[in-house]
Amino acid sequence: MTRSATLVTFVFPSALGRWAGDMVELRVFAVADREGGRPTLGAALDTLCRTHPSLERRLRDDQGRMRRHIGVFVCGENARGLGGLACALPPAAEVHLL
């Protein structure tokens, strides 16, 4: 009984990078929430925010949704059009936060 996982690369503008240890790129693992499922953007953000807690309130609101002023692009496509936080991530996904 295993859940699938993928390595996700987050790319930040320098304004957000200061909240991630002055990094402009971070890699985290996203794990599917159930067996047979695929890792999601939400799962990747959960891992990112666990490892860099200061990013949480800058990226998500009190209800856990992405803040409106943050643009999220998964492999070059706007995540809002792909299902938002529920969007399934392909292997070795690259997520740009703007």
Backbone as numpy.savetxt, mean C-alpha at the origin, in Angstrom:
# Nx Ny Nz CAx CAy CAz Cx Cy Cz
-2.16 -25.32 4.35 -2.99 -24.15 4.35 -2.11 -22.90 4.35
-1.95 -22.32 3.18 -1.14 -21.11 3.10 -1.90 -20.02 2.36
-1.54 -18.81 2.68 -2.10 -17.66 1.99 -1.01 -17.08 1.11
-1.39 -16.59 -0.05 -0.39 -16.05 -0.97 0.11 -14.70 -0.47
1.34 -14.38 -0.87 1.97 -13.12 -0.50 2.74 -12.61 -1.70
2.95 -11.30 -1.72 3.76 -10.70 -2.77 4.57 -9.55 -2.17
5.73 -9.33 -2.74 6.55 -8.20 -2.33 6.06 -6.97 -3.07
5.79 -5.91 -2.33 5.25 -4.66 -2.89 6.27 -3.55 -2.66
6.53 -2.78 -3.69 7.42 -1.63 -3.58 6.57 -0.37 -3.55
6.67 0.39 -2.48 6.00 1.68 -2.36 7.00 2.76 -2.72
6.59 3.69 -3.57 7.43 4.82 -3.97 6.73 6.09 -3.48
7.47 6.91 -2.73 6.92 8.11 -2.11 7.52 9.38 -2.71
6.77 10.48 -2.66 7.40 11.78 -2.91 8.22 12.13 -1.67
9.16 13.01 -1.79 10.02 13.34 -0.65 9.22 13.87 0.54
8.08 14.53 0.29 7.27 15.05 1.39 6.75 13.93 2.29
6.43 12.78 1.74 5.99 11.64 2.55 7.18 10.82 3.05
8.26 10.84 2.30 9.43 10.06 2.65 9.99 10.39 4.02
9.83 11.63 4.43 10.35 12.00 5.75 9.64 11.26 6.87
8.41 10.78 6.62 7.66 10.01 7.61 7.98 8.51 7.52
8.84 8.18 6.58 9.23 6.78 6.38 10.75 6.65 6.53
11.31 7.36 7.48 12.74 7.29 7.73 13.57 7.89 6.62
13.04 8.93 5.98 13.72 9.62 4.87 13.96 8.72 3.66
13.13 7.71 3.53 13.20 6.81 2.38 12.20 7.30 1.33
12.51 7.11 0.08 11.55 7.43 -0.98 11.05 6.14 -1.63
11.55 5.01 -1.14 11.09 3.71 -1.64 11.21 2.70 -0.50
10.13 1.95 -0.29 10.13 0.91 0.74 9.49 -0.35 0.16
9.96 -1.49 0.62 9.39 -2.77 0.19 8.80 -3.48 1.39
7.58 -3.98 1.21 6.90 -4.74 2.25 6.20 -5.93 1.60
5.87 -6.92 2.43 5.09 -8.05 1.93 3.62 -7.80 2.20
2.80 -8.11 1.22 1.35 -8.08 1.39 0.89 -9.53 1.37
0.05 -9.90 2.33 -0.43 -11.27 2.46 -1.94 -11.28 2.27
-2.42 -12.24 1.51 -3.87 -12.38 1.28 -4.58 -12.62 2.61
-5.79 -12.12 2.74 -6.53 -12.27 3.99 -7.17 -13.65 4.16
-7.14 -14.45 3.11 -7.71 -15.81 3.19 -6.98 -16.72 2.21
-7.09 -18.00 2.47 -6.50 -18.99 1.58 -7.17 -18.91 0.21
-6.38 -18.92 -0.83 -6.91 -18.83 -2.18 -7.14 -17.40 -2.65
-7.02 -16.43 -1.74 -7.20 -15.03 -2.10 -5.90 -14.43 -2.59
-5.98 -13.21 -3.07 -4.79 -12.49 -3.52 -4.50 -11.33 -2.58
-3.24 -11.01 -2.40 -2.91 -9.85 -1.58 -3.52 -8.58 -2.16
-3.93 -7.68 -1.30 -4.59 -6.45 -1.73 -3.76 -5.23 -1.36
-4.14 -4.11 -1.95 -3.52 -2.84 -1.62 -3.70 -2.54 -0.14
-4.88 -2.83 0.39 -5.14 -2.60 1.82 -4.20 -3.41 2.70
-3.95 -4.67 2.34 -3.03 -5.51 3.11 -1.61 -4.95 3.05
-1.21 -4.47 1.88 0.12 -3.89 1.73 0.25 -2.62 2.58
-0.80 -1.79 2.58 -0.77 -0.57 3.40 -0.76 -0.89 4.89
-1.47 -1.96 5.27 -1.45 -2.37 6.68 -0.02 -2.69 7.11
0.68 -3.46 6.29 2.07 -3.82 6.61 2.96 -2.58 6.63
2.80 -1.73 5.63 3.59 -0.50 5.56 3.39 0.35 6.81
2.15 0.52 7.22 1.85 1.37 8.37 2.24 0.72 9.70
2.29 -0.62 9.75 2.79 -1.29 10.95 4.29 -1.06 11.10
5.01 -1.07 9.97 6.45 -0.90 10.04 6.86 0.58 10.12
5.99 1.47 9.66 6.24 2.92 9.71 4.95 3.61 10.18
4.66 3.53 11.48 3.38 4.03 12.02 3.09 5.49 11.74
4.10 6.31 11.58 3.84 7.74 11.34 3.18 7.98 9.99
3.22 7.00 9.09 2.56 7.15 7.79 1.04 6.95 7.87
0.59 6.20 8.85 -0.83 5.84 8.95 -1.75 7.05 8.83
-1.60 8.03 9.69 -2.55 9.16 9.67 -2.33 10.10 8.50
-1.20 9.98 7.83 -0.96 10.79 6.64 -1.55 10.17 5.39
-1.73 8.85 5.41 -2.25 8.14 4.24 -3.73 7.80 4.36
-4.20 7.47 5.57 -5.59 7.04 5.75 -6.31 7.89 6.78
-7.62 8.01 6.58 -8.44 8.79 7.51 -8.84 7.91 8.70
-9.71 8.45 9.58 -10.12 7.73 10.78 -10.93 6.46 10.49
-11.53 6.38 9.31 -12.28 5.19 8.92 -11.42 4.18 8.16
-10.13 4.46 8.00 -9.23 3.55 7.31 -9.20 3.71 5.80
-9.91 4.71 5.29 -9.90 4.97 3.84 -8.72 5.84 3.47
-8.29 5.73 2.22 -7.21 6.59 1.74 -7.67 8.05 1.79
-6.80 8.92 2.21 -7.13 10.34 2.22 -7.33 10.82 0.79
-8.28 11.71 0.62 -8.65 12.17 -0.72 -7.51 12.85 -1.47
-6.64 13.52 -0.76 -5.56 14.25 -1.43 -4.36 13.36 -1.79
-4.40 12.09 -1.43 -3.32 11.16 -1.75 -3.69 10.39 -3.02
-2.87 10.49 -4.03 -3.06 9.70 -5.24 -2.31 8.38 -5.10
-2.98 7.29 -5.43 -2.37 5.96 -5.32 -2.44 5.30 -6.68
-1.29 4.89 -7.18 -1.21 4.25 -8.49 -0.55 2.88 -8.34
-1.27 1.86 -8.76 -0.77 0.48 -8.71 -0.33 0.09 -10.11
0.95 -0.15 -10.27 1.51 -0.53 -11.57 1.08 0.45 -12.67
1.07 1.74 -12.32 0.75 2.78 -13.29 -0.72 3.11 -13.46
-1.61 2.39 -12.76 -3.06 2.65 -12.89 -3.60 3.20 -11.57
-4.54 4.15 -11.68 -5.15 4.75 -10.50 -5.87 3.67 -9.69
-5.50 3.52 -8.43 -6.08 2.48 -7.58 -7.57 2.68 -7.35
-8.04 3.91 -7.40 -9.48 4.14 -7.19 -10.29 3.44 -8.27
-9.79 3.39 -9.48 -10.47 2.70 -10.57 -10.28 1.20 -10.56
-9.39 0.71 -9.70 -9.13 -0.72 -9.62 -9.79 -1.38 -8.40
-10.54 -0.58 -7.65 -11.21 -1.12 -6.47 -10.69 -0.56 -5.16
-9.83 0.44 -5.23 -9.32 1.07 -4.02 -8.48 0.11 -3.19
-8.71 0.11 -1.90 -7.92 -0.72 -1.00 -8.16 -2.21 -1.23
-9.28 -2.56 -1.85 -9.59 -3.97 -2.13 -8.94 -4.47 -3.42
-8.25 -3.61 -4.14 -7.65 -4.01 -5.42 -6.59 -5.08 -5.19
-6.69 -6.16 -5.96 -5.73 -7.26 -5.87 -4.41 -6.83 -6.50
-3.32 -7.19 -5.86 -2.00 -6.80 -6.34 -1.35 -7.93 -7.14
-0.73 -7.58 -8.26 0.00 -8.59 -9.00 1.34 -8.86 -8.31
2.01 -9.94 -8.64 3.33 -10.20 -8.07 4.28 -9.03 -8.35
5.09 -8.69 -7.36 6.08 -7.61 -7.46 5.47 -6.27 -7.85
4.31 -5.97 -7.27 3.60 -4.72 -7.58 4.40 -3.50 -7.14
4.27 -2.43 -7.91 4.87 -1.15 -7.56 3.73 -0.16 -7.33
3.72 0.45 -6.14 2.66 1.38 -5.76 3.28 2.75 -5.57
2.79 3.73 -6.34 3.25 5.11 -6.21 2.22 5.90 -5.41
2.70 6.61 -4.41 1.86 7.47 -3.59 2.23 8.91 -3.93
1.24 9.69 -4.34 1.48 11.07 -4.74 0.61 12.01 -3.93
